[in-house]
């Protein structure tokens, strides 16, 4: 089903939303946008069914564009000073290390729970990969690799295909490092339970070289999309080149 561009709202609610957005200082468009999104989210409380699902998906997309997009295009974070406690209901938090705004994907998880007929699955199925928690600005743990591969298969041109391919590529990249440690008995690098999960969750990949080739394959797929995400593409090209040289530094997931 095609996602509606807008949700019909009562005139009084719409006027209130516009007032809140305009009342924020004009020199701070991010704050104005956050206020508008928050007001629209509050207004969705009186909606149900498809209207609520569509509204949640639309606001989820707006938050990703507002918070994630600057990072992927220009490697530019959003200052955490703009955060207010009420934004936690949107899934907007402050990064523990970065001090910047991050979005957890909370609204998409809400939409997923309501989408019992899977009418919006090209959007809501993405929530299965991290159980709704996770976006490029927000930290997250181990991905559900099976859900990610399933999303790629079902929606090769879906709205979250680039994000999904990055997750899959990163997963195999980390799996390569994990298996390399397993295969190198002299390695002094510690491997915690979280890293061991990569081996348990990997679908049929048992050797480091195979995992490396899968990671390279997925990084190439991402770059072939030709998106405008300059900072993200630069990082992916660097990761791909490192793997082609037989090296890969740092963990993408479960780094703690």
N, C-alpha and C positions, 0 to 999 in steps of 0.2 A: 504494500500500500504506500502511496506517495505521502510523505510527511507534509502536512499543511504548513504554509509559510507563517501564518499567524493564528492566534486564538481569539475568538470573539469574546469581548469582555463588556461588562456593564459600563456605560459612559462615566459614571462616578468613579469607578475603579481606575479606568484609563486616565482620567484627569488627575487622580491622586498620584499615579505612577509618574506622569509627566511632571507634576509639581515637584516630586522628590528628586527626580533627575536634574531638573533645572535649578533647584535650590542649592545643589552642590557647586562649589567654586568652578567657574568656567575653565580655569587654567588646569584643572585636574580631570581630564576626560575618563581616566580609569576609575576614579571614585564615582563619577557620575554614572558610568556604566554598571558598576557593582551595585549602586543604589537602585538603579532601574531593574536589574535582574532580581535583586532581593524583593523588591516590591511586586514584581510579576510572579515570583515564586509564592509569596504570601497570598496573592490573588488566586492562585491555582487551588488553594485549599477548598474553595467552594465548587470546584469543577470535579467531574468524575469521568470514568470511561475513556474514550478515545481522546477527548479534549485534554484531559489531564496528562495522558501519556505523551501526546504530541507536544504539549507545553513543556514537560520535563525534558524531552529530547531536544527541543529547540533551545532551552536555557542551558542544557549541558553543552550543546555545540557553541553557544555564545561564550560560555566560560572557558572552554578550551581555546577558542579563538582569542579571547582577551588575555589569558594567562599563559597558555602553552605556545601559541603562535609566535609571539615575540622571541621566545627562546629558540624555537626551531628555525626561524628565519634569520635572526640576527644575534642569537645567543644573548639576548637582553632580558634579564629577569625583571619582575615587577616588585617594587619596594614594599617590604612587609609592614612599613609604617601605615599603609593604607588599610590594613586589616582592622575590622571591628568584630567583637564577639559574636554578634548576630550572624555574621557571614559563615560561621561554623555550620549553620543549618543548611547552607548551600554546599558544604564540603570544601570550603575555602579555608585554608589554614596557613600558618607560617612555617617554612622549612626549618628544621632543627639546626642544620648546619649553614644553609644559605641565607637565612633571615629574609627570604623573599616569599611572595605569595605563591602558594601551590594549590592545585585543585585535585581532589581525590577521585573524582568520577562519581560522587554520591548520587547525583540526580539521575544518572543513567541507570544506576542500580535500582533506584525507586521505580523508574519506568519499566525495568525488566520484571520486577515483581508484579506490576499491574498488567503487563502484556501477556496475559495467560493464553491468548489465542495466537501468539507469535506473529501478529500482524505487522509488527515493526522490527522483526528479528534482524534485519540488516544493520540496525542500530543496536538494539538491546542485547543481541548475542555477544557483542564485544564485552559486555559486563561480566560474562562468564570467565573470561581469561584471568581476571584478578578478583573475582567475586565482587565486581563493581568498584573496587578501590584501586585507583591507579591512573595516572596520566603522565605526560612527559614532564610536567612541573612537580608532580608529587612522587614521593618515594613509595616503593611497594616491594613486596617480597617475591617469592617464587611464583612464576606464571603457571597457569594450567596449560601446558603445551598442547595437550589434546584438543582443548577448546580453541586454541589459536590456529592449529592446523585445520580444524573443522571450519572455522570462520573463513580461512583462505579458500578452502574448497567450495563453500557455499556462496561466498560473495567476493569473487575475484576482482570486482570493480566496486565493492561496497564502500561506504563512507569512512570505514576504519581500516581499509586494506593496508595503507601505508604504515599506520601504527602497528598493525598486526604483524606485518612482515619484519618490522624492526624488532619486535618482541621475539619472533622466531629466530631471527639472525642472532640476536643477543644471547638467546637460550643456547643455541648450538656453539656459539663462541665460548660461553662459560663451560659448556659440557666438554669442549675440546681441552680447556685448561684442567678441568677435573680429571678427565681420563688420562691426560698427560702426567699428572701427579701420580695416578694409580699405576701407570706403566713405568714410572721412574722411581725405583725403590730408594735411590739415594737422595731424592728430593727432601729438603728440610722444611718445605712449606706445609703448614698445617691445613688439614681439610676437615672442617666441622661437619656436623650432621646435615646442615642445610645444603652444603655442596654435594654431599653424598646423595641427596635427593635427585640431583640431576641424572645420576646413573639409573636410579629407580624409575624416573619419569621418562627417560629417553626411549622413543619408539624404535627399537631395533638398531640402535647405534651403540656399538661396543668398543670401537677403536678410536683413538684420538684423531687419527688422520681422516676417518670418515666424518667425524663431527666437524673437523676443520673445513672440509670440502662443502658440507652442508651450510655452514656459516657463510662461507664465501659466496655460495650460490644465492643465498637469501640477500646478502648485501648487494649483490649484482642486480637482483630483482628490484630492490628499492631504488637504486640509482637509475635503473631503466625507466622508472615512473616519470622522471624528469620534473619533479615538483619544485616549487619555489622555496622550499625549506633549506635555505643556503647553509645555515650553521649545522643543521642535522645532516645534510648530505656531505658536508665536509668531514664530519665526525665518522660517518659511515664509510667514506672513501678511505679514511685513515685506518679504520679498523680492518677493512678489507685488505689493504696493502700490508698491514702488519701480519695478518694471517697468511698471506701469500709468501711472506718471508719466513714463515714458520714460528712467528712469535705473537703473543697477545698479552697485554699488560692490564691488570685491574679486572675486577668483577663487575658485571652489569647488574646482577641481582644478588641478594643475600650477602652484601659486602660487609655487614656487621658480624 
